Amino acid sequence: MTRASLDKQPHEVASMFDGVAANYDLTNDVISLGQARLWRKAVAAAVDARPAQKILDLAAGTATSSQPFARAGAYVVPCDFSLGMLEVGKRRHPWMPFTAGDGMRLPFKDEVFDTVTISFGLRNIQDTETALRELYRVTKPGGRVVICEFSQPTWAPFRTVYTEYLMRALPPTARAVSSNPDAYVYLAESIRAWPDQPGLAALLQKAGWSEVAWRNLTGGVVALHRATRA
């Protein structure tokens, strides 16, 4: 299996990410034209991790996204369903509590975490609504969710250019730096099929989250959604 299809069968998606784990962070930096690091900083600021907080970083992959939370003194659990990603992450950060888990059936008790966060992974979970309910379940009352995900550029001319980049320029760029460029064809397709900013906000509200808000990054290429568990 080299790439998943848009029905997002969990074993296909996990296998696809196993195949790109070794160079995943480098490839993301290249194909995002260096924006990925800025997006991670925005997530860290939104999560605002504090000492002794418990944070779930879902779809954490190699745990690059988890490092700012750990540096702030929080207890962070990097969770992913790609064993290949977890293995690479464990070699890099052997002290972190890497956990294998499916976003639709999280291996945690109710009301465990102060904050749950997921960056560029929600759209890879087969059932988005189930995943949002699971994140709600494992969050303490008063806790928060922070979601960083590709979205829809707000300026129509730029949106057209961006869509052309996704389908024409991204796959050849990925071919030059990735061990599995076909996975990035899926990436482009999954971004195009993903809900826009109000659409994801509506799904969060449907799953029970309150105080739902979002902030656009890079002109809406990425959106940072935030919400609270009452």
Phi, psi and omega in degrees: 000118180256336179209157177265164174257173186285357170278353167055051173298127187306319182292328179289316180295316179298317180297320180298316180287330172304321186285343181247007189301318188300320184246019189299312183294318178298314181300318179298319179298320182290309186287340176271005180058037177085359183285338185303321180293322177294321178295320178297323178296321179295321177296314181301319179293321180290321179292321177052057184298143179234156178305138176077354174291152174255123184235131173262122174253095183277147186058039186287342180060241181274004177076020172301319181291339183278339189299318179299325180291318179295319179297333179281355178098004178281157171269108187246134179253108174281123184234137180202156177260003174265109180295328178298317177298314181297322179295316177297316180297320181293326176293325182280324185227070188296343183274352184272147182277068179301137183225129175278131181192149178265131181299342178269350179213073186293137184274048182226155178287170178294145168054053183261322194254144174285322179219140172240141182216150178213128182241119176057034179230340185299321183287350177268354177274136190301317183239103184298317182296320178297318180297318180294325176290323177294318176299321177298317183301318187272001180264139177292151171305133185087352179282174188230158171241139175233121182240123173249120185210152173302147183215210184245120176306141187276338181264118189305314180299320178292324179301321179294315179297318181298316179298320177296321178298315182303312189271337184251315187268327185297311181301315177296324177296315178297325180299329182283335188236348185254149176284346181217077185297334179299332178298332182275347167291315174302318180305311180298316181296319183291327177293316180297328184272355187279148179298155175282186186301308178296328180296315178291323177301320179295322178294323176297315179296320179297328180280357176110352182287147179239173181052044183285131178211163176215159177227132180278139174241143179051048176068021180096359172305322177232145175234141179253105180265141179226147178201168185234145171269123182294000000 
